Amino acid sequence: MEDTEIYQRLTGIFRDVFDDDSIVARPELTAEDVDEWDSLSHIRLMLTIEKTFHVSFSASDVGSLHNVGELAQLIQSKL
């Protein structure tokens, strides 16, 4: 899967989970950039990503992420 497709899908997921159509998934995006991104929405976000991409993340996978770029790389490594 191409990086652009991953980011397009992630943008849709982020917009849905955070109910904000202005969000664009880009490599440098972090939780601090999204007002509604808290621990509960983070869980919902990860579960939605796993379901959408048909991948599974371990707690250590998720805990080591610092931005959306690293998330996209993780998704790509699981496909």
C-alpha positions in Angstrom: 0.0 0.0 0.0 1.3 3.5 -0.9 2.1 6.0 1.8 -0.4 8.4 0.2 -3.2 5.9 0.5 -2.3 5.2 4.2 -2.4 9.0 4.9 -5.7 9.4 3.0 -7.3 6.6 5.1 -5.8 7.9 8.3 -7.3 11.4 7.5 -10.7 9.9 7.2 -10.3 7.9 10.4 -9.0 11.0 12.4 -11.9 13.1 11.1 -14.4 10.5 12.2 -12.9 9.7 15.6 -12.4 13.3 16.5 -15.4 14.7 14.7 -13.3 17.4 13.0 -13.3 17.7 9.2 -10.3 20.1 9.3 -7.8 17.4 10.5 -5.3 16.2 7.9 -3.1 13.2 8.8 0.4 14.3 8.2 3.7 12.8 9.5 4.4 15.5 12.1 0.8 15.5 13.6 0.8 14.6 17.3 -1.9 14.2 20.1 -1.0 17.7 21.3 -2.2 19.1 17.9 -5.7 17.7 18.3 -7.9 19.2 21.1 -10.1 16.1 21.5 -7.2 13.6 21.5 -7.2 12.1 25.0 -6.6 8.6 26.4 -10.1 7.4 25.6 -10.2 8.7 22.0 -6.7 7.3 21.5 -8.0 3.8 22.3 -10.9 4.4 19.9 -8.5 5.7 17.3 -6.2 2.7 17.5 -9.0 0.2 17.4 -10.5 1.9 14.3 -7.1 1.9 12.6 -6.6 -1.8 13.4 -10.1 -2.6 12.0 -9.7 -0.4 8.9 -6.2 -1.7 7.9 -6.7 -5.3 9.2 -3.7 -5.1 11.4 -3.0 -5.6 15.1 -0.9 -3.5 17.4 0.7 -4.5 20.7 0.8 -2.1 23.7 4.5 -1.6 23.1 3.8 -0.7 19.5 1.3 2.0 20.4 3.3 3.2 23.4 6.4 3.9 21.3 4.6 6.2 18.8 5.4 9.9 18.8 3.6 11.1 15.7 1.4 10.1 12.8 4.5 9.5 10.7 5.6 6.7 13.0 2.0 5.4 13.1 2.0 5.2 9.2 5.3 3.4 9.3 4.0 0.9 11.8 0.9 0.3 9.7 3.1 -0.2 6.6 5.2 -2.7 8.5 2.1 -4.7 9.5 0.6 -4.9 6.0 
